[in-house]
Amino acid sequence: MSFFIFSYHSVKIVVFRFFNYYNKNISNTVKKAKEAHALPRKKVNTAPKLCILMRNEHFFTSTDYEYAIINEFQFMAASWKYNVSLIFITDTDMAETDYDTYMQSGHYIGAFFIGFSEKDIWVTQLENTSFPTVLLDCLAPAGPYVTCIGSDYILGMDLAVSHLAALGHTKIAFINDSENMAVNSYRKEGYLCGLKKNGLTFSRKLYFSLSENRNALPAPFSGYIKPAVTKIVKAGATAIICGSDTIASAVMDGCRALGCQIPQDISIIGCHSLSLCERLNPPLTSIDVERAALGYFAFTSLRELFRGMPLQSVKLRPRLSLRKSTAAPCRDNTIL
């Protein structure tokens, strides 16, 4: 039998050397780990920045046209690790700073314009911009980094007119928003094409364009809508197509004030198919422009511009959402 005898001194030396080696290796390991995963105390967000620039601050609510578009754009941007800022732009903002300078100062790499018209200062500057930019419902300048996206409003109006003509309407009126924006000019063009396609003639008495200078909030609509409704009904209209669901809601009130029943006496069609349509009495038939799809394609179009794809415009096909506000016309149309 063998015995191993260690003196206290030898054991102390062995233990000291072991822990010295252990601590030295642990320290090196910890140091390397810290260097490999070192982060500043405050995390810096380095995700690329996009901005949504809006002109219609009044209309950003859950029932409005822009809401679903913005939601889908932000969802797509987040899935691709982009940061998105929503910014309301005034005439003063555009007068004080040119578009490219604004983008540079905010460190943005691309923008999505909502609610702008072709006459806005920044839109006129887009022909020479170096920043990829997508415009909603606005005619895009001939710049290499600019594209526009929207619904085919010419087709949408054609669908509305054809639906009413199939029901037997021959006097179909149209209350449009300001023609100073290209999208409303497209609506008028679609209205005229629909009339011609269905063998109907255009009457100036059955067309009304709202003033561009009217207040954007819904409340003052009555001051503009009631005269239009009275004029149109007196002209013998049995159906009215409106440039938006908000206008259509005010038209319904104007028709009831004249003693008209909807749709027994007069049929009404809106545009955009907002959630508002289901709450109206009767529920409003409307041109559905697939708002979520517009947000999706706005983002994907912006990414294509980043890649150098020369997109000029993207148009989505609308459809007519039928509800309870349209019916065959009465034989006796002597309301007033």
N, C-alpha and C positions, 0 to 999 in steps of 0.2 A: 504494500500500500504506500502510495506516495503522498506527500503533503507539500502544499505550497504555502510558504510563510512570507507574508509581506510586512515590512516595517511600516510604521505610521508615516515616516518621512517619504518612503517610496510611493505609498498610496496617495499622499497629498500631492506629490508631483504629477502623478498620472491624472488625477482628478482635475488639477489645475490646468494641465495641458489640454484635456478633453473639452472643458468648458470654454477655454480661451479659443480653441479651434471652432467650437460650436457657435459662440457669440460672434466671431469674426465672419463666419459664413452666413449666419442669419442677417447680420448687418448689411453685408454685400447684397444678399437676396432682396431685402427690403428696399435698399437704395435703388437697385435696378428696377424693381416693380414700380416705385414712385416715379422714376424717370420715364418708364414706359407708359404709365397711365396718368402722368401729371396733368392736372387741369387748373386753370386759374380759379381763384376763389369765387368770382362771379362768372357764370357761364355766358359766353358771348354767342349770340344767335347769328350765324353766318349764312342762313338760308337766303336764297335770292328773293328780291322784293318785287312784287307787282302792286299796281294800284287800280282801283275802280274809281273813276272820276264821274261824279253825278251832277246834273244840273237841276233836277226836280226834287229838291229836298222835301217838299211838302208831301210827296207821294210814297215815301218809304214806309209802308205799313204792311201787315200780313195779307191784306186783301188786294194789294196793288200789283200792277203789271211787272214792275221791276223786281219784286221780292223773290219770286221763285227763280228768276234768272240769276240774281246775285247769289242766292243760296247754293245753286248748283255749281256756279263758277268757283265759289270759295271751297266747296267740297272737293272739286277736282284739283284745285291748286294745292290743298292740304295733302291730298293723296300723293302728289308729286313733290312734296316738301318745299312749297313756295309759301312765303309770307304775303298776305294780302291786306292792304289798307283801303278802307272806304272813305273817300274824301268828297265833300261837296264843294263845287267850284262856282264862283260868282263872276260877274263881268269884271269886277275890280281885280280879282286874281289874275284873269287873263290879260288885263290891260297893264298890270304892273310887271309881270314876268312872262317871257316867252316860254313855249311848251318845253323845248329841249332843256333850257336852263332849269325849269321846275323839276324835270325828271332827274337831271344830274344832281341837283341839290338834295333831293330826297333819296338818292341812290337806288332809284327804281330802274328795272330793266325792261319793263313793258307795261302797257296800260289798256284798260277797257273803258271806253266812253259810253255813258248812258244819258239820254235826254238832251244831247247836243243837236244843234241844227247846222246846216251847211254854212251859215253866215257867222257862226261863232269864231272868234279870233283864233283860237287854238286849232280848230278844224282847218282853217285856211293855211295854217303853218305846217300841216302834216305832209304836204307834198315833198318837203325837204327834210323831214325828220329822219334821225338815225335810230329812233326807238320803235320797236315793233308795237303796233297799236291796232286795236280792234274797235270798230264803232258799231253801236246798235241802232238799227233803223235810221241810218244817216248815210248819205251818199259819200263814198270814200274818194278823196283826191287821188290823183294818179301817182302815188308815191310807192317805192319798192317795199316799204316796211308797213304798209297800211292795208287793211281789208275791212269790209263791212259785213255784218251778219244781220239777218232778219227773216221774217216770214214773207212768203210770196203773197203780198196783199192784193195784187191784181187778180190772182186766182181766187183768193178768199172772197173778194167782192163778187166775183163771177158766180161762185157757189151760192152766195146769199141771194143774188138777183134771180138765179135759175131756180132756187127753191121756191121763192115767192111766185115766180111766173108759173111754175108747175101747179101751184095751188089755185091759180086763176087770177092773180093780181096783174093789172095792166098799168096802174098808176103807182109806181114805186118811187118814193122820195129818198133822199140821202142828206143827212145832216153831218157834215164833215168838220174836222178840226181845222186849224189854220193851214192853208195851202203853202205857206212859206217853208214848211218842212217837206222834204222829198217823200217821206212815207205817206203823207196825206195826199200828195199829188198822185202817188201810185194807187191809193184807194179810189180817187176820183176816176182815174183811168180804168180801173177794174169795174167800177160802176157803169161807165159808159160802154165798155166792152160787153158787159153782161146784158145791158139793155139791147144792144145791137144784135147779140147772139140770139136773143129770145124774141126778136122782131118787135121791140118796143122803141118808142122815140123819146129822146131827151127833152124835158121841159124845164126851162130856167125857173119856173115857179115851184118845181119840186126839188130844187137843190138849194142848200144853205150852207155857208162856210162860216164858222165862228171866228170872231176877231182874235188876232194873235195877242192883243194887249189885255185880254180879259184876265181876271184873277185866276190862278191855277187851282185854288181850293174849290171843293164841290159846292159850297153854299151859294156863291154868286151865280151858279149856272142858271138859276131860274130867270134871272134878268136877261139872259141871252137866249135861253131855250124857248120860253113861252111865246115870244114874237115869232120865232121860227116855226113852232108847232102850229100856231094859229094860221100863219100864212100857208103852210103846207096842207093842213086839213081843209081850209077853205078852197084850195086848188083841187080838191077831190081825191087826195091820196088815200089809198087803202092800206098802205104798208110804208114803214119808215126804217131805213137802215142807218145805224149810227156809227160814228168813227171810234167810239169806245163804249164800254159797258157803263161807265160813269155818266156819259152823255145820255145813253139809253135809259138809265134810271130816271134822270131828270125829264126826259121825253115822256116817259110813262106818267109822271106826275102832271105834266102839262096836258097830256091827252085826257086824263081823268078830270082835270079842271074844266075842260071843254065839254064834259059829259060823254066822252068816248069810252067804251068798254074794250078791254084788251083780252083776247084777240078778236072778239066778236065784231067790233067796229073797225079796228085797225090793228095790224100786225106789226111787231117791232123786233128788230135784230140788232144785237150789239157786236162788239169786237174785243177780243182778248180772252173771253170765257173765264173771268175772274170768279172767285168764290162768291162774290156779290150776286152773281146770276141766280144761284140756288135760293137766295134769301128774298128775292123780289117776288111780288105777287101780280101776275103769274111768273114762274121761273122763266128767265130770259134765254131765248135762243141766241147763240153767239158764235162768232168765228173764232175757233180755237187755234191759237198760234203756237202751241206746244212750248210754253215758256221755259220749262226745265231743260228741254233739248237746246234751246237758244243759249242757255248758260253753259251747257256742256260743249257745244261747238264753238262758243266764244273762246273758251280756254284752249281747246285743241287747235283752233285756228291760230291763236297766239303762239303756241308751241311750234306750229309749222312755220310761222314767220321767223322764229328763232333759228330754225334750221335752214332758212333761206328760200323756203317755198314761196313762189310769187303768186299768192292768192289775191284776187281782186274782190270777190264777194262770195258769200255763202247764203243761199236761200233755202228755207225749210218749207215743206208743203203743209198748208193749213187744212183744217177740216171744219165742217159745220156741226156744232153741238146742238142738236135739236132738243128743245124743251117745250114749254107750253105757251109761248108768247106769239106764235104764228098759227094762222088758220085760213081757210078759204074766205074770200071777201063776201060781205053781205051784198045781196042784190040791190038793195036800196041804200045808196051811200049819200044820204042827205042829212049828215050830222049837224051841219051848221046852216 
